[in-house]
Amino acid sequence: MLKKLIIAILVTSPIFAKTFSLEALYGFGFVNTPTAQGKLNGNAQDGGIRAIFFTDNFTHEIAGRYTFASNVKVNNLASKYNTWEAEYRFGTRMDNDMAKLGMLLGSAYLGLGYQSFMTTVNNIKNTTNYIYLPFGFWGEDDAGANNFKVRYGLNLKAMLFDNSNNGFRWKFLLGGKVYAGAAYSFGNVMDIFAQLFFTYNAPIKNLKIYGIEAGIQF
């Protein structure tokens, strides 16, 4: 039994991936975030990268994102805001069952992530780290026009632990991000895309960020 389990894990691992995709994006959005020092308002920019490994039936994703903002205010006080996160996702390929509906690629996934959230107000720094479970789905569909695709996704985050009380302790919060957009494909070489997004909760209760992202996928 153990031997079969080990073989199954190895066969579905990224080592045996038949195709590979790399995505990089840049985003701009408006942020409304309550913090320990007060409500933080302004705009933020972010950059992200995601590597996707495809086997016949499964996907493996490694993703990272960094968000920063220096022209925001907390209760009219100038402040800085930045956060970074990294996660691994294991998914099952949705396009195997939904290809007849036009899905070109897609995955429903569950993973593990780590996030660090930092604010600076009046030169006072506050940092909180989080451990969370990312889950959800994403897809790319045929847009019905040559070389165009539709992109969409629901990336949820179940925040489980944070270290706000001197050590990681259980603190559950559910939130995430939804996005939708379009991509133009240059053959099998690369895609360029743009998408609208909205983030709510996670890692902070009542967090709201909305904006636009653009990027390339190889």
DOLUM-516980 format. One line per 3 residues: their letters; for each residue y, x, z of N, C-alpha, C. Coordinates in Angstrom, 3 decimals. Layout:
# residues N
A = Y/X/Z/Y/X/Z/Y/X/Z | ... .
END
This chain:
# residues 218
MLK = -1.208/0.832/0.000/0.000/0.000/0.000/1.258/0.867/0.000 | 1.279/1.875/0.871/2.429/2.770/0.940/2.606/3.528/-0.361 | 1.481/3.937/-0.963/1.544/4.665/-2.231/2.163/3.810/-3.320 .
KLI = 1.793/2.528/-3.383/2.338/1.627/-4.386/3.835/1.417/-4.174 | 4.247/1.326/-2.903/5.663/1.136/-2.600/6.481/2.344/-3.031 | 5.981/3.545/-2.755/6.676/4.770/-3.144/6.808/4.860/-4.658 .
IAI = 5.724/4.516/-5.372/5.743/4.545/-6.835/6.762/3.554/-7.382 | 6.808/2.341/-6.775/7.750/1.314/-7.221/9.192/1.767/-7.028 | 9.475/2.413/-5.894/10.829/2.898/-5.624/11.215/3.987/-6.617 .
LVT = 10.276/4.899/-6.890/10.558/5.992/-7.815/10.810/5.492/-9.228 | 9.988/4.551/-9.669/10.101/4.048/-11.036/11.419/3.306/-11.252 | 11.941/2.654/-10.203/13.195/1.911/-10.350/14.413/2.753/-9.981 .
SPI = 14.244/4.014/-9.679/15.358/4.845/-9.238/16.193/5.314/-10.428 | 17.421/5.812/-10.159/18.285/6.290/-11.253/17.659/7.433/-12.044 | 16.707/8.149/-11.458/16.063/9.265/-12.164/15.398/8.775/-13.441 .
FAK = 14.907/7.536/-13.416/14.193/6.985/-14.560/15.072/6.044/-15.387 | 16.376/6.133/-15.197/17.297/5.280/-15.955/17.187/5.562/-17.452 | 17.199/4.493/-18.237/17.106/4.629/-19.694/18.478/4.673/-20.345 .
TFS = 19.464/4.093/-19.693/20.837/4.172/-20.184/21.764/4.411/-18.994 | 22.953/4.904/-19.306/23.918/5.262/-18.267/25.312/4.885/-18.738 | 26.135/4.372/-17.825/27.497/3.985/-18.163/28.443/4.513/-17.089 .
LEA = 29.600/4.986/-17.517/30.613/5.487/-16.594/31.918/4.740/-16.848 | 32.514/4.221/-15.772/33.730/3.409/-15.881/34.819/3.979/-14.989 | 36.046/4.032/-15.508/37.205/4.462/-14.726/38.327/3.463/-14.954 .
LYG = 39.062/3.114/-13.875/40.133/2.127/-14.015/41.330/2.479/-13.145 | 42.460/1.884/-13.516/43.701/1.993/-12.751/44.242/0.586/-12.569 | 44.734/0.288/-11.365/45.228/-1.050/-11.095/46.578/-1.061/-10.405 .
FGF = 47.296/-2.161/-10.583/48.580/-2.374/-9.922/48.577/-3.789/-9.360 | 48.967/-3.930/-8.091/48.947/-5.250/-7.493/49.976/-5.424/-6.404 | 50.116/-6.662/-5.956/51.018/-7.012/-4.862/50.184/-7.266/-3.615 .
VNT = 50.629/-6.705/-2.500/49.832/-6.741/-1.280/50.541/-7.527/-0.182 | 49.772/-8.288/0.570/50.247/-9.027/1.733/49.186/-8.844/2.810 | 49.418/-7.888/3.719/48.366/-7.470/4.633/48.841/-7.451/6.077 .
PTA = 48.267/-8.253/6.948/48.589/-8.145/8.369/47.955/-6.897/8.960 | 48.703/-6.151/9.752/48.183/-4.959/10.408/48.485/-5.040/11.900 | 48.050/-4.027/12.637/48.312/-3.998/14.077/49.797/-3.901/14.366 .
QGK = 50.570/-3.343/13.416/52.012/-3.178/13.622/52.834/-4.360/13.094 | 52.197/-5.265/12.363/52.921/-6.395/11.781/52.475/-6.623/10.348 | 53.140/-7.554/9.665/52.746/-7.887/8.290/53.275/-6.854/7.305 .
LNG = 52.390/-6.365/6.446/52.732/-5.358/5.450/52.859/-6.036/4.092 | 54.020/-5.879/3.455/54.268/-6.472/2.146/54.760/-5.411/1.171 | 54.457/-5.591/-0.093/54.914/-4.664/-1.114/53.956/-4.651/-2.279 .
NAQ = 53.877/-3.514/-2.947/52.915/-3.391/-4.035/52.075/-2.144/-3.847 | 50.941/-2.137/-4.479/49.994/-1.042/-4.314/49.389/-0.671/-5.656 | 48.934/0.550/-5.763/48.243/1.041/-6.942/46.865/1.545/-6.516 .
DGG = 45.931/1.479/-7.420/44.608/1.997/-7.079/43.919/2.600/-8.285 | 42.950/3.434/-8.008/42.117/4.038/-9.033/40.675/3.933/-8.602 | 39.801/3.718/-9.559/38.387/3.562/-9.227/37.492/4.178/-10.275 .
IRA = 36.273/4.509/-9.869/35.271/5.047/-10.781/33.916/4.455/-10.403 | 33.103/4.169/-11.414/31.797/3.564/-11.165/30.788/4.112/-12.164 | 29.661/4.568/-11.654/28.560/5.020/-12.495/27.433/3.995/-12.398 .
IFF = 26.914/3.571/-13.549/25.864/2.552/-13.593/24.642/3.124/-14.303 | 23.508/3.064/-13.631/22.249/3.522/-14.203/21.377/2.296/-14.473 | 20.899/2.155/-15.713/20.102/0.991/-16.105/18.639/1.390/-16.320 .
TDN = 17.733/0.682/-15.653/16.323/0.738/-16.001/16.005/-0.581/-16.725 | 14.728/-0.837/-17.013/14.384/-2.056/-17.748/14.805/-3.320/-17.002 | 14.630/-3.318/-15.679/14.858/-4.530/-14.909/15.889/-4.398/-13.796 .
FTH = 16.352/-3.182/-13.534/17.218/-2.973/-12.379/18.447/-2.136/-12.737 | 19.445/-2.180/-11.840/20.632/-1.340/-11.977/20.870/-0.594/-10.668 | 21.392/0.604/-10.783/21.849/1.392/-9.640/23.305/1.748/-9.906 .
EIA = 24.168/1.467/-8.944/25.591/1.745/-9.115/26.117/2.597/-7.965 | 26.932/3.556/-8.312/27.654/4.363/-7.327/29.127/4.214/-7.653 | 29.893/3.699/-6.700/31.295/3.368/-6.967/32.198/3.928/-5.887 .
GRY = 33.425/4.291/-6.295/34.435/4.754/-5.361/35.795/4.228/-5.768 | 36.665/4.009/-4.786/37.996/3.471/-5.065/38.993/4.023/-4.049 | 40.207/4.304/-4.529/41.284/4.752/-3.651/42.526/3.920/-3.950 .
TFA = 43.101/3.314/-2.918/44.289/2.474/-3.062/45.422/3.085/-2.248 | 46.611/3.120/-2.821/47.739/3.726/-2.111/49.028/2.963/-2.410 | 49.953/3.006/-1.452/51.264/2.381/-1.623/52.248/3.069/-0.687 .
SNV = 53.395/3.454/-1.210/54.409/4.122/-0.400/55.706/3.324/-0.320 | 55.835/2.277/-1.117/57.065/1.484/-1.121/56.818/0.098/-0.534 | 56.122/0.064/0.591/55.848/-1.193/1.278/56.574/-1.200/2.616 .
KVN = 56.673/-2.393/3.199/57.357/-2.524/4.482/56.517/-3.332/5.463 | 56.611/-2.941/6.739/56.020/-3.703/7.835/57.163/-4.187/8.712 | 57.378/-5.504/8.706/58.509/-6.074/9.449/59.825/-5.357/9.100 .
NLA = 60.025/-5.131/7.787/61.226/-4.476/7.238/61.326/-2.996/7.568 | 60.278/-2.402/8.112/60.242/-0.962/8.356/59.447/-0.292/7.238 | 60.009/0.773/6.645/59.316/1.485/5.572/57.992/2.035/6.098 .
SKY = 56.952/1.924/5.284/55.627/2.358/5.726/54.809/2.861/4.547 | 53.672/3.412/4.867/52.717/3.857/3.859/51.375/3.189/4.130 | 50.614/3.017/3.056/49.333/2.329/3.151/48.363/2.992/2.194 .
NTW = 47.194/3.324/2.658/46.163/3.812/1.742/44.789/3.549/2.306 | 43.849/3.402/1.424/42.476/3.149/1.820/41.537/3.697/0.751 | 40.407/4.202/1.179/39.386/4.632/0.226/38.049/4.037/0.635 .
EAE = 37.203/3.827/-0.345/35.884/3.262/-0.082/34.865/3.829/-1.058 | 33.633/3.880/-0.614/32.520/4.353/-1.448/31.323/3.466/-1.172 | 30.572/3.136/-2.225/29.415/2.270/-2.018/28.315/2.528/-3.031 .
YRF = 27.111/2.167/-2.616/25.935/2.193/-3.489/25.431/0.761/-3.617 | 25.070/0.378/-4.851/24.570/-0.965/-5.105/23.226/-0.894/-5.840 | 22.296/-1.711/-5.412/21.031/-1.863/-6.128/20.977/-3.296/-6.636 .
GTR = 20.753/-3.455/-7.944/20.800/-4.793/-8.514/19.649/-5.101/-9.449 | 19.488/-6.377/-9.725/18.523/-6.835/-10.722/19.293/-7.270/-11.965 | 18.799/-6.942/-13.126/19.525/-7.208/-14.365/19.508/-8.691/-14.707 .
MDN = 20.681/-9.288/-14.792/20.814/-10.690/-15.146/20.702/-10.907/-16.645 | 21.042/-9.885/-17.442/21.052/-10.070/-18.891/19.649/-10.267/-19.462 | 18.624/-9.882/-18.722/17.264/-10.112/-19.209/16.968/-11.600/-19.356 .
DMA = 17.514/-12.404/-18.431/17.254/-13.845/-18.445/18.355/-14.654/-19.122 | 19.532/-14.046/-19.275/20.676/-14.814/-19.777/21.198/-14.306/-21.121 | 20.412/-13.496/-21.791/20.841/-12.967/-23.089/21.063/-14.085/-24.103 .
KLG = 20.256/-15.153/-24.020/20.401/-16.256/-24.968/21.720/-16.993/-24.782 | 22.337/-16.843/-23.621/23.621/-17.496/-23.357/24.795/-16.599/-23.725 | 24.485/-15.410/-24.249/25.539/-14.514/-24.691/25.807/-13.335/-23.777 .
MLL = 25.057/-13.219/-22.669/25.304/-12.111/-21.756/24.787/-10.811/-22.359 | 25.666/-9.812/-22.432/25.311/-8.508/-22.972/24.806/-7.573/-21.880 | 25.467/-7.610/-20.724/25.069/-6.839/-19.557/25.390/-7.660/-18.324 .
GSA = 24.646/-7.434/-17.246/24.939/-8.150/-16.018/24.010/-7.750/-14.905 | 24.476/-7.913/-13.671/23.660/-7.530/-12.525/24.047/-8.356/-11.309 | 23.043/-8.742/-10.519/23.246/-9.319/-9.192/22.770/-8.261/-8.204 .
YLG = 23.607/-7.891/-7.239/23.321/-6.682/-6.474/23.545/-6.845/-4.972 | 22.997/-5.890/-4.226/23.194/-5.739/-2.787/23.261/-4.254/-2.504 | 24.137/-3.828/-1.575/24.275/-2.396/-1.345/24.746/-2.049/0.051 .
LGY = 25.316/-0.865/0.159/25.843/-0.355/1.426/27.125/0.404/1.144 | 28.177/0.172/1.964/29.465/0.801/1.706/30.156/1.293/2.967 | 31.128/2.176/2.766/31.942/2.742/3.855/33.386/2.738/3.394 .
QSF = 34.306/2.304/4.270/35.715/2.214/3.913/36.586/2.728/5.053 | 37.666/3.427/4.686/38.645/3.911/5.654/40.007/3.345/5.281 | 40.668/2.703/6.224/41.933/2.010/5.995/43.006/2.646/6.881 .
MTT = 44.108/3.132/6.280/45.131/3.871/7.024/46.527/3.314/6.753 | 47.313/3.141/7.804/48.709/2.733/7.673/49.582/3.695/8.476 | 50.806/3.898/8.002/51.789/4.724/8.711/53.100/3.950/8.807 .
VNN = 53.540/3.662/10.030/54.780/2.949/10.284/55.593/3.753/11.296 | 56.843/4.106/10.921/57.676/4.931/11.805/56.946/6.204/12.236 | 56.248/6.807/11.271/55.504/8.046/11.505/54.355/7.890/12.499 .
IKN = 53.977/6.660/12.789/52.818/6.399/13.654/51.651/6.004/12.765 | 50.595/6.795/12.800/49.441/6.561/11.942/48.366/5.750/12.673 | 47.758/4.864/11.928/46.652/4.074/12.458/45.536/4.048/11.417 .
TTN = 44.345/4.478/11.810/43.210/4.552/10.882/42.026/3.788/11.459 | 41.430/2.948/10.638/40.223/2.222/11.026/39.174/2.411/9.942 | 37.953/2.710/10.340/36.837/2.899/9.412/35.861/1.736/9.523 .
YIY = 35.230/1.421/8.408/34.362/0.249/8.346/33.037/0.586/7.660 | 31.979/-0.089/8.090/30.691/-0.075/7.403/30.419/-1.499/6.939 | 30.054/-1.658/5.672/29.908/-3.006/5.133/28.755/-3.090/4.128 .
LPF = 28.373/-4.329/3.839/27.366/-4.621/2.820/28.062/-5.226/1.604 | 28.072/-4.540/0.471/28.604/-5.149/-0.753/27.512/-5.973/-1.441 | 27.869/-7.156/-1.927/26.911/-7.967/-2.674/27.675/-8.874/-3.628 .
GFW = 26.987/-9.337/-4.649/27.637/-10.201/-5.624/27.025/-10.038/-7.000 | 27.842/-10.230/-8.032/27.348/-10.102/-9.403/28.498/-9.717/-10.318 | 28.163/-9.188/-11.478/29.142/-8.914/-12.524/28.466/-9.100/-13.871 .
GED = 29.265/-9.348/-14.894/28.686/-9.570/-16.204/29.645/-9.248/-17.335 | 29.073/-9.014/-18.490/29.815/-8.851/-19.736/29.175/-9.754/-20.775 | 29.976/-10.615/-21.388/29.466/-11.584/-22.347/30.093/-11.385/-23.719 .
DAG = 29.368/-11.825/-24.722/29.878/-11.847/-26.093/31.037/-12.842/-26.161 | 32.193/-12.383/-26.633/33.369/-13.251/-26.701/33.413/-14.082/-27.982 | 32.425/-13.913/-28.848/32.407/-14.676/-30.091/33.246/-14.072/-31.186 .
ANN = 33.777/-12.871/-30.952/34.580/-12.174/-31.957/34.099/-10.729/-32.033 | 34.225/-10.134/-33.198/33.750/-8.771/-33.396/34.391/-7.811/-32.393 | 33.531/-7.060/-31.724/33.940/-5.975/-30.827/34.636/-6.425/-29.545 .
FKV = 34.794/-7.715/-29.333/35.416/-8.186/-28.099/34.358/-8.656/-27.101 | 34.626/-8.447/-25.817/33.740/-8.881/-24.746/34.562/-9.582/-23.668 | 33.892/-10.425/-22.906/34.478/-11.037/-21.719/33.859/-10.364/-20.498 .
RYG = 34.702/-9.979/-19.536/34.254/-9.325/-18.312/34.586/-10.214/-17.108 | 33.690/-10.254/-16.138/33.940/-11.053/-14.936/33.048/-10.552/-13.802 | 33.438/-10.877/-12.582/32.625/-10.469/-11.459/33.107/-11.065/-10.150 .
LNL = 32.190/-11.168/-9.203/32.482/-11.574/-7.837/31.879/-10.509/-6.933 | 32.744/-9.656/-6.375/32.304/-8.526/-5.551/32.618/-8.831/-4.089 | 31.636/-9.349/-3.364/31.825/-9.721/-1.969/31.521/-8.548/-1.041 .
KAM = 32.119/-8.602/0.153/31.912/-7.558/1.151/31.714/-8.216/2.510 | 30.593/-7.925/3.148/30.348/-8.373/4.512/30.633/-7.193/5.433 | 31.821/-7.201/6.053/32.192/-6.124/6.966/31.403/-6.305/8.256 .
LFD = 30.673/-5.278/8.670/29.768/-5.407/9.814/30.230/-4.635/11.044 | 30.773/-3.424/10.841/31.171/-2.588/11.967/32.526/-1.944/11.685 | 33.327/-1.740/12.739/34.515/-0.903/12.623/34.684/-0.092/13.905 .
NSN = 35.520/0.928/13.825/35.695/1.820/14.972/37.062/1.647/15.627 | 37.609/0.439/15.580/38.920/0.186/16.151/38.919/0.293/17.678 | 37.755/0.220/18.291/37.657/0.306/19.749/36.898/1.561/20.189 .
NGF = 37.273/2.700/19.587/36.673/3.985/19.971/35.151/3.983/19.826 | 34.714/3.890/18.602/33.282/3.871/18.307/32.940/2.648/17.487 | 31.960/2.770/16.605/31.597/1.650/15.743/30.974/0.526/16.553 .
RWK = 31.550/-0.670/16.379/31.029/-1.846/17.050/30.967/-3.003/16.058 | 30.078/-3.947/16.358/29.887/-5.108/15.497/31.179/-5.920/15.411 | 31.613/-6.203/14.186/32.783/-7.042/13.956/32.668/-7.626/12.556 .
FLL = 32.150/-8.824/12.444/31.828/-9.419/11.147/33.057/-10.053/10.499 | 33.215/-9.803/9.209/34.264/-10.430/8.406/33.787/-10.469/6.959 | 33.886/-11.632/6.333/33.455/-11.797/4.946/34.660/-11.933/4.037 .
GGK = 34.669/-11.179/2.961/35.748/-11.253/1.988/35.301/-10.655/0.680 | 36.248/-10.221/-0.130/35.860/-9.594/-1.380/36.885/-9.758/-2.480 | 36.402/-9.611/-3.697/37.274/-9.559/-4.858/36.648/-10.355/-6.006 .
VYA = 37.488/-11.059/-6.739/37.062/-11.747/-7.950/37.924/-11.245/-9.096 | 37.326/-11.058/-10.272/38.095/-10.574/-11.418/37.576/-11.185/-12.707 | 38.446/-11.220/-13.700/38.081/-11.713/-15.031/39.016/-11.079/-16.044 .
GAA = 38.458/-10.709/-17.193/39.272/-10.076/-18.216/38.535/-9.938/-19.526 | 39.016/-9.037/-20.355/38.434/-8.840/-21.683/38.365/-7.357/-22.002 | 37.458/-7.017/-22.908/37.280/-5.628/-23.333/37.151/-5.571/-24.849 .
YSF = 37.573/-4.452/-25.409/37.401/-4.180/-26.834/36.483/-2.974/-26.967 | 35.443/-3.127/-27.772/34.425/-2.089/-27.900/34.620/-1.280/-29.173 | 34.626/0.050/-29.035/34.665/0.961/-30.170/33.232/1.406/-30.474 .
GNV = 32.500/0.519/-31.113/31.108/0.796/-31.410/30.314/0.989/-30.142 | 29.447/2.006/-30.151/28.674/2.334/-28.955/29.274/3.514/-28.206 | 30.533/3.825/-28.514/31.174/4.997/-27.916/31.845/4.651/-26.595 .
MDI = 32.772/3.675/-26.608/33.460/3.314/-25.374/34.108/1.947/-25.500 | 34.439/1.350/-24.341/35.186/0.103/-24.265/36.509/0.383/-23.569 | 37.559/-0.317/-23.976/38.784/-0.354/-23.195/38.931/-1.792/-22.699 .
FAQ = 39.411/-1.971/-21.460/39.438/-3.309/-20.889/40.664/-3.515/-20.013 | 40.968/-4.780/-19.785/42.010/-5.192/-18.859/41.527/-6.453/-18.162 | 41.851/-6.579/-16.871/41.371/-7.738/-16.129/42.316/-8.074/-14.975 .
LFF = 42.405/-9.353/-14.666/43.156/-9.826/-13.511/42.232/-9.854/-12.307 | 42.778/-9.603/-11.106/41.926/-9.611/-9.920/42.655/-10.219/-8.729 | 41.874/-10.678/-7.772/42.396/-11.176/-6.503/41.446/-10.741/-5.397 .
TYN = 41.998/-10.114/-4.358/41.221/-9.655/-3.206/41.635/-10.440/-1.976 | 40.646/-10.858/-1.174/40.938/-11.633/0.030/40.057/-11.153/1.186 | 40.679/-11.103/2.399/39.967/-10.583/3.572/39.435/-9.184/3.281 .
API = 38.542/-8.709/4.075/37.798/-7.468/3.857/38.634/-6.334/3.281 | 39.037/-5.347/4.062/38.509/-5.157/5.414/39.319/-5.822/6.524 | 40.455/-6.456/6.203/41.317/-7.023/7.234/41.455/-8.526/7.013 .
KNL = 41.397/-9.275/8.105/41.512/-10.724/8.009/42.840/-11.122/7.377 | 42.769/-12.052/6.452/43.929/-12.598/5.732/44.563/-11.618/4.744 | 43.897/-10.522/4.447/44.374/-9.610/3.414/44.450/-10.337/2.068 .
KIY = 45.542/-10.124/1.352/45.680/-10.704/0.009/46.275/-9.646/-0.912 | 45.578/-9.315/-1.974/46.091/-8.433/-3.016/45.746/-9.064/-4.363 | 46.735/-9.170/-5.234/46.465/-9.704/-6.572/47.219/-8.863/-7.587 .
GIE = 46.599/-8.686/-8.756/47.234/-7.843/-9.748/46.412/-7.715/-11.005 | 46.588/-6.595/-11.694/45.912/-6.357/-12.965/45.343/-4.943/-12.975 | 44.205/-4.779/-13.622/43.545/-3.494/-13.760/43.264/-3.225/-15.228 .
AGI = 43.251/-1.958/-15.606/42.885/-1.573/-16.961/42.087/-0.274/-16.877 | 41.206/-0.074/-17.857/40.394/1.127/-17.806/39.549/1.328/-19.038 | 38.644/2.296/-18.945/37.722/2.618/-20.039/36.310/2.682/-19.495 .
QF = 35.369/2.409/-20.346/33.957/2.484/-19.985/33.198/3.196/-21.107 | 32.445/4.205/-20.744/31.652/4.959/-21.719/30.195/4.572/-21.629 .
END
